Structures are given as structure tokens and as C-alpha cells.
Amino acid sequence: MKDTPLDLLKGTLDVLILKTLSREPMHGYGISRYLREATDEAFQVQEGALYPALRRLEERGLLSAHWETTDTGRQAKVYALTPAGVQELRRGISSWQGYVDAMARVLGGAGA
């Protein structure tokens, strides 16, 4: 577990949401919980960032959403990838992989 959560870089949240939803449809809390657990608490996405991102992705046609009743009897909006969302995820992964590879070339040779 990380001592201090990491700040997400610009554009990271969208691809993380899309990747999370590629596993299965989820509501916002489930997305947040998955990202926290999958990163050993390194990424702790706050509601103030998550829900606007979900709305933005839905407006762009990358997500579909519908209301469901949870196990606790509450209503929750469940999000799923659309075909356009799958394409955007592929593009986002490729872009981030290029970024990571370039950073590794610079940082890997630092010898620090």
C-alpha cells in the first residue's frame, strides 16, 4: 500500500475509467473502489473528479448508462462501454503506452 496517493496526470482518469468498465458494467462507487484496490490505494479517485468524468464520457458516446437497484436497495447509475468507448480505450492505451515507453527510456538510463 502506498503512503501517499498519487495525483492523476491529465487524461489519465478517462482511460482508467474505460479500462475498468471493459471488465464489466459498474456504478461510480464500484469504479472508484476497483481503482483504489487495483492500485494498492495509489489512485484514490474523488467523487468530484469521477462523476464529471463519467458524465463527460457518456456525453461523448463512450459510455452508456442505466439505473439499477443495488443489493442494498438503493438506485445507482450503472455505466458500460459502448463500441466507441472500446475504440477510445484502445487509442488511449496505445497513447499511454507510448508515453510510458518514452519516460522509461529517459528515466531508465538516469542511474540515480
C-alpha positions as CSV (number, residue, x, y, z in Angstrom):
1,M,0.0,0.0,0.0
2,K,1.2,3.5,-0.8
3,D,1.8,6.0,2.0
4,T,0.5,8.9,-0.2
5,P,-2.0,8.6,-3.0
6,L,-0.6,9.7,-6.4
7,D,-2.0,12.6,-8.3
8,L,-3.5,11.5,-11.6
9,L,-2.0,13.1,-14.7
10,K,-4.3,14.9,-17.1
11,G,-6.1,12.5,-19.3
12,T,-5.4,9.5,-17.1
13,L,-8.8,9.3,-15.4
14,D,-10.7,8.8,-18.7
15,V,-8.6,5.8,-19.8
16,L,-8.7,4.3,-16.3
17,I,-12.5,4.5,-16.2
18,L,-12.7,3.0,-19.7
19,K,-10.3,0.2,-18.8
20,T,-12.2,-0.5,-15.5
21,L,-15.5,-0.7,-17.4
22,S,-14.0,-3.1,-20.0
23,R,-14.1,-5.7,-17.2
24,E,-17.8,-5.3,-16.6
25,P,-20.5,-2.6,-16.2
26,M,-20.3,-0.8,-12.8
27,H,-21.7,2.1,-10.9
28,G,-19.5,5.0,-9.8
29,Y,-18.6,3.7,-6.4
30,G,-17.6,0.4,-7.9
31,I,-15.3,2.1,-10.3
32,S,-13.7,4.1,-7.5
33,R,-13.3,1.1,-5.3
34,Y,-11.8,-1.0,-8.1
35,L,-9.2,1.7,-8.9
36,R,-8.3,2.0,-5.3
37,E,-7.9,-1.7,-4.8
38,A,-6.2,-2.4,-8.1
39,T,-3.5,0.2,-7.4
40,D,-3.0,-0.7,-3.7
41,E,-4.5,2.7,-2.8
42,A,-2.2,4.7,-5.1
43,F,-5.1,6.1,-7.0
44,Q,-8.0,7.4,-4.9
45,V,-10.4,9.0,-7.2
46,Q,-12.6,11.5,-5.5
47,E,-16.3,11.9,-6.4
48,G,-15.7,15.5,-7.5
49,A,-13.5,14.1,-10.3
50,L,-15.1,10.8,-11.0
51,Y,-18.7,11.8,-11.7
52,P,-18.0,14.7,-14.0
53,A,-15.7,12.4,-15.9
54,L,-18.4,9.8,-16.2
55,R,-20.9,12.4,-17.5
56,R,-18.3,13.7,-20.0
57,L,-17.6,10.2,-21.3
58,E,-21.4,9.5,-21.5
59,E,-22.0,12.7,-23.4
60,R,-19.2,11.8,-25.9
61,G,-20.9,8.5,-26.5
62,L,-18.2,6.4,-25.0
63,L,-20.4,5.1,-22.2
64,S,-24.0,4.1,-21.9
65,A,-25.8,4.2,-18.5
66,H,-29.0,3.0,-16.9
67,W,-30.4,2.9,-13.4
68,E,-30.4,-0.3,-11.3
69,T,-31.3,-1.2,-7.8
70,T,-28.3,-2.2,-5.8
71,D,-28.1,-5.1,-3.3
72,T,-28.8,-2.5,-0.5
73,G,-31.9,-1.3,-2.3
74,R,-30.5,2.0,-3.4
75,Q,-30.7,3.3,-7.0
76,A,-27.4,3.5,-8.8
77,K,-26.4,4.6,-12.3
78,V,-24.5,1.7,-13.9
79,Y,-22.1,2.5,-16.7
80,A,-21.0,0.3,-19.6
81,L,-18.6,0.8,-22.6
82,T,-20.1,1.5,-26.0
83,P,-18.4,0.3,-29.2
84,A,-17.0,3.9,-29.5
85,G,-15.7,3.5,-25.9
86,V,-13.9,0.3,-26.8
87,Q,-12.2,2.1,-29.7
88,E,-11.3,5.1,-27.5
89,L,-9.9,2.7,-24.9
90,R,-7.6,1.1,-27.5
91,R,-6.4,4.5,-28.6
92,G,-5.9,5.6,-25.0
93,I,-3.9,2.5,-24.1
94,S,-1.7,3.0,-27.2
95,S,-1.1,6.6,-26.4
96,W,-0.3,5.9,-22.7
97,Q,2.0,3.0,-23.6
98,G,3.9,5.4,-25.9
99,Y,4.2,7.9,-23.1
100,V,5.4,5.2,-20.6
101,D,7.9,3.8,-23.0
102,A,9.4,7.3,-23.7
103,M,9.6,8.1,-19.9
104,A,11.2,4.7,-19.3
105,R,13.9,5.5,-21.9
106,V,14.7,8.7,-20.2
107,L,14.4,7.6,-16.6
108,G,15.8,4.1,-17.1
109,G,19.2,5.4,-18.1
110,A,19.3,8.0,-15.3
111,G,21.4,5.8,-12.9
112,A,20.0,7.6,-10.0
